């Protein structure tokens, strides 16, 4: 979470020209997914070596994606779905791989945590909640971006997957 707090602290808070607070419902569902993987008695069982290895890989990917995406997004990063008056369409760096690399980072963190401490059935449900919440946010954010950037955003959307690389 450090990249998000640092990005927030280092950015000049600019009041968004357009905000859609409905995206907060997506945050609620994502948070429920994250809390779900912590359920169960994970402290009573050992973790298989393969789960530790895959978990560490996802943790590294989450970290890399979080740092690079908050840096690339810069002053445009915000909790609510919104656009600044001088908002620009960021398509470079991690945004050239996926349109929403912060959500990619969060998915990798969920997978890492779920594999390390969760049960596979709870992780499956958590992933479902995460995807549902993220899809709510993605659709709202992309509607805002399409309204501002039109064909330029449509072209970008056709070329670059949403938040899971190689999956359109």
C-alpha positions as CSV (number, residue, x, y, z in Angstrom):
1,X,0.0,0.0,0.0
2,X,3.0,2.3,0.4
3,X,3.0,3.5,-3.3
4,X,-0.6,4.7,-2.9
5,X,0.1,6.6,0.3
6,X,3.3,8.1,-1.1
7,X,1.5,9.0,-4.4
8,X,-1.3,10.7,-2.4
9,X,1.1,12.6,-0.2
10,X,3.3,13.7,-3.0
11,X,0.6,14.8,-5.4
12,X,-1.0,18.2,-5.3
13,X,-4.6,17.6,-4.4
14,X,-6.6,18.9,-7.4
15,X,-10.3,18.9,-7.1
16,X,-11.7,16.7,-9.8
17,X,-13.9,18.3,-12.4
18,X,-16.0,15.1,-12.7
19,X,-16.4,12.5,-10.1
20,X,-18.6,9.4,-10.0
21,X,-18.9,8.2,-6.4
22,X,-20.8,5.0,-7.5
23,X,-17.4,3.5,-8.0
24,X,-17.1,3.3,-4.2
25,X,-19.4,0.2,-4.3
26,X,-16.6,-1.5,-6.3
27,X,-14.2,-0.6,-3.4
28,X,-16.6,-2.2,-0.9
29,X,-16.7,-5.5,-2.9
30,X,-12.9,-5.6,-3.4
31,X,-12.5,-5.0,0.4
32,X,-14.9,-7.9,1.1
33,X,-12.8,-10.1,-1.2
34,X,-9.6,-9.2,0.7
35,X,-11.2,-9.7,4.1
36,X,-12.5,-13.1,3.0
37,X,-9.0,-14.6,2.4
38,X,-8.2,-13.8,6.1
39,X,-11.0,-16.0,7.3
40,X,-10.3,-19.5,8.6
41,X,-7.7,-20.8,10.9
42,X,-4.6,-20.2,8.7
43,X,-2.3,-20.2,11.8
44,X,-3.1,-23.8,12.5
45,X,-1.8,-25.3,9.2
46,X,1.5,-25.2,7.3
47,X,1.7,-23.8,3.8
48,X,2.9,-26.0,0.9
49,X,6.1,-24.9,-0.6
50,X,4.6,-24.4,-4.1
51,X,2.1,-22.0,-2.5
52,X,4.8,-20.0,-0.8
53,X,6.8,-19.7,-4.1
54,X,3.8,-18.7,-6.2
55,X,2.6,-16.3,-3.5
56,X,6.0,-14.6,-3.4
57,X,5.9,-14.2,-7.2
58,X,2.5,-12.6,-7.1
59,X,3.7,-10.3,-4.3
60,X,6.7,-9.2,-6.4
61,X,4.4,-8.5,-9.4
62,X,2.0,-6.6,-7.1
63,X,4.8,-4.5,-5.8
64,X,6.3,-3.8,-9.2
65,X,2.9,-2.9,-10.7
66,X,1.9,-0.6,-7.7
67,X,5.1,1.4,-7.8
68,X,5.3,1.8,-11.6
69,X,1.6,2.6,-12.0
70,X,1.3,5.2,-9.3
71,X,4.4,6.8,-10.6
72,X,3.1,6.9,-14.2
73,X,-0.3,8.1,-13.2
74,X,1.2,10.9,-11.0
75,X,-1.2,13.6,-10.0
76,X,-4.1,11.9,-11.7
77,X,-4.3,9.1,-9.1
78,X,-7.3,9.4,-6.8
79,X,-9.5,7.1,-4.8
80,X,-12.8,8.1,-6.5
81,X,-13.4,7.7,-10.2
82,X,-12.8,11.2,-11.5
83,X,-11.2,13.5,-14.0
84,X,-9.2,16.6,-13.4
85,X,-9.9,19.7,-15.6
86,X,-6.5,19.1,-17.2
87,X,-6.6,15.3,-17.1
88,X,-4.4,13.5,-19.7
89,X,-4.8,10.0,-21.0
90,X,-1.8,8.0,-19.6
91,X,-0.9,5.2,-21.9
92,X,2.8,4.7,-21.3
93,X,4.8,2.5,-18.8
94,X,2.5,-0.1,-17.2
95,X,-0.5,1.6,-18.9
96,X,0.9,0.3,-22.2
97,X,0.4,-3.3,-20.9
98,X,-2.9,-3.0,-19.1
99,X,-5.3,0.0,-18.9
100,X,-5.7,-0.4,-15.1
101,X,-2.4,-1.6,-13.6
102,X,-3.3,-0.6,-10.1
103,X,-6.1,-3.2,-10.3
104,X,-3.6,-5.6,-11.6
105,X,-1.5,-4.9,-8.6
106,X,-4.4,-5.4,-6.3
107,X,-5.3,-8.7,-7.9
108,X,-1.7,-10.0,-7.6
109,X,-1.8,-9.0,-3.9
110,X,-5.1,-10.8,-3.4
111,X,-3.7,-13.9,-5.1
112,X,-0.5,-13.7,-3.0
113,X,-2.3,-13.4,0.3
114,X,-4.9,-16.0,-0.6
115,X,-2.4,-18.5,-1.6
116,X,-0.3,-17.9,1.5
117,X,-3.0,-17.9,4.2
118,X,-6.3,-18.7,2.6
119,X,-8.1,-21.8,1.6
120,X,-8.7,-22.4,-2.1
121,X,-12.5,-22.2,-1.8
122,X,-12.4,-18.9,0.0
123,X,-9.8,-17.6,-2.4
124,X,-12.1,-18.5,-5.3
125,X,-15.0,-16.6,-3.7
126,X,-12.6,-13.7,-2.9
127,X,-11.5,-13.5,-6.5
128,X,-15.2,-13.4,-7.6
129,X,-15.9,-10.5,-5.3
130,X,-12.7,-8.7,-6.5
131,X,-13.6,-9.1,-10.1
132,X,-17.1,-7.9,-9.6
133,X,-15.9,-4.9,-7.6
134,X,-13.2,-4.1,-10.1
135,X,-15.5,-4.4,-13.1
136,X,-17.8,-1.8,-11.4
137,X,-14.9,0.5,-11.1
138,X,-13.4,-0.1,-14.5
139,X,-16.7,0.5,-16.3
140,X,-17.3,3.7,-14.4
141,X,-13.8,5.0,-14.9
142,X,-13.8,4.1,-18.6
143,X,-17.1,5.8,-19.1
144,X,-15.5,9.0,-17.8
145,X,-12.4,8.5,-19.9
146,X,-14.4,7.8,-23.0
147,X,-16.5,11.0,-22.5
148,X,-13.3,13.0,-22.2
149,X,-11.0,11.4,-24.8
150,X,-13.5,9.8,-27.3
151,X,-11.9,7.9,-30.2
152,X,-8.4,8.2,-28.6
153,X,-9.6,6.2,-25.6
154,X,-11.6,3.8,-27.8
155,X,-8.4,3.0,-29.8
156,X,-6.5,2.5,-26.5
157,X,-9.2,0.3,-25.2
158,X,-9.1,-1.9,-28.3
159,X,-5.4,-2.3,-28.1
160,X,-4.7,-2.8,-24.4
161,X,-6.4,-5.3,-22.0
162,X,-8.2,-3.9,-18.9
163,X,-6.3,-5.3,-15.9
164,X,-5.3,-8.9,-16.7
165,X,-2.4,-8.9,-19.3
166,X,-3.1,-10.8,-22.5
167,X,-6.9,-11.2,-21.6
168,X,-9.2,-9.1,-23.6
